[in-house]
Amino acid sequence: MCGLTIDVVQQTLSKRHVAVYTAGQLRVLINEALTVTNNAIVKAVREANGKWAGCSLVLALWTDSAVIVKSVGDCRAYLLRNNSLKQLTRDHTLSQLLAGSGQTETLLHRNQRDVLLNCLGVHDFEPNDEFATFEIRQGDRILLANAGVTSLISNSEIQTLLSQVVTATAAATTLGQTAIERGAKTTSCVVMFDV
């Protein structure tokens, strides 16, 4: 379903000239693209006689001077600026919900911690208004990664690696390989951008 997700999001967004949109209009456009994508996933699963197929996604759109980031599920976006790492998105998981409300997640069984509370591929999907928007600065490094990476590599390790590895391609490759070496259960997907 990940391939379908990427294709539909790209097709939906490429039909518009996003360069002329304001940040607010881009947020609406992104949510529309996610709704179209969700409907395509639900239809594909139904046609394949499947019962359910959840999919996480993180995306970034550039305007002339800013980046707008959106995530659904447990994919994450990070910004490395002046060798300091900032997580731009939050996971839509049961453990994140409990952590955000001050409750302990120790009561959860291990397999319940990563339960997605919001993802693509569900009948009742509704896009939310959670966006990260920031101005681009020279030297910024942006990381988009799935849970196959972020569940196995700590934020401090990510920060160190992104600060030390010279090119975005090399950093992405190293993060993906590290996740695989540590036993990533899903395909490790990493996208890096240098400004």
Secondary structure in CASP SS format (residue, H / E / C, confidence):
PFRMAT SS
TARGET T0000
AUTHOR 0000-0000-0000
METHOD secondary structure of the structure
MODEL  1
M C 1.00
C H 1.00
G H 1.00
L H 1.00
T H 1.00
I H 1.00
D H 1.00
V H 1.00
V H 1.00
Q H 1.00
Q H 1.00
T H 1.00
L H 1.00
S H 1.00
K C 1.00
R C 1.00
H C 1.00
V H 1.00
A H 1.00
V H 1.00
Y C 1.00
T C 1.00
A H 1.00
G H 1.00
Q H 1.00
L H 1.00
R H 1.00
V H 1.00
L H 1.00
I H 1.00
N H 1.00
E H 1.00
A H 1.00
L H 1.00
T H 1.00
V H 1.00
T H 1.00
N H 1.00
N H 1.00
A H 1.00
I H 1.00
V H 1.00
K H 1.00
A H 1.00
V H 1.00
R H 1.00
E H 1.00
A C 1.00
N C 1.00
G C 1.00
K C 1.00
W C 1.00
A C 1.00
G C 1.00
C E 1.00
S C 1.00
L E 1.00
V E 1.00
L E 1.00
A E 1.00
L E 1.00
W E 1.00
T C 1.00
D C 1.00
S C 1.00
A E 1.00
V E 1.00
I E 1.00
V E 1.00
K E 1.00
S E 1.00
V E 1.00
G C 1.00
D C 1.00
C C 1.00
R E 1.00
A E 1.00
Y E 1.00
L E 1.00
L E 1.00
R E 1.00
N C 1.00
N C 1.00
S E 1.00
L E 1.00
K E 1.00
Q E 1.00
L C 1.00
T C 1.00
R C 1.00
D C 1.00
H C 1.00
T E 1.00
L H 1.00
S H 1.00
Q H 1.00
L H 1.00
L H 1.00
A H 1.00
G H 1.00
S C 1.00
G C 1.00
Q C 1.00
T C 1.00
E C 1.00
T C 1.00
L C 1.00
L C 1.00
H C 1.00
R H 1.00
N H 1.00
Q H 1.00
R C 1.00
D C 1.00
V C 1.00
L E 1.00
L C 1.00
N C 1.00
C C 1.00
L E 1.00
G C 1.00
V C 1.00
H C 1.00
D C 1.00
F C 1.00
E C 1.00
P C 1.00
N C 1.00
D C 1.00
E C 1.00
F C 1.00
A E 1.00
T E 1.00
F E 1.00
E E 1.00
I C 1.00
R C 1.00
Q C 1.00
G C 1.00
D C 1.00
R E 1.00
I E 1.00
L E 1.00
L E 1.00
A E 1.00
N C 1.00
A H 1.00
G H 1.00
V H 1.00
T H 1.00
S C 1.00
L C 1.00
I C 1.00
S C 1.00
N H 1.00
S H 1.00
E H 1.00
I H 1.00
Q H 1.00
T H 1.00
L H 1.00
L H 1.00
S H 1.00
Q H 1.00
V C 1.00
V C 1.00
T C 1.00
A H 1.00
T H 1.00
A H 1.00
A H 1.00
A H 1.00
T H 1.00
T H 1.00
L H 1.00
G H 1.00
Q H 1.00
T H 1.00
A H 1.00
I H 1.00
E H 1.00
R C 1.00
G C 1.00
A C 1.00
K C 1.00
T C 1.00
T C 1.00
S C 1.00
C C 1.00
V E 1.00
V E 1.00
M E 1.00
F E 1.00
D E 1.00
V C 1.00
END
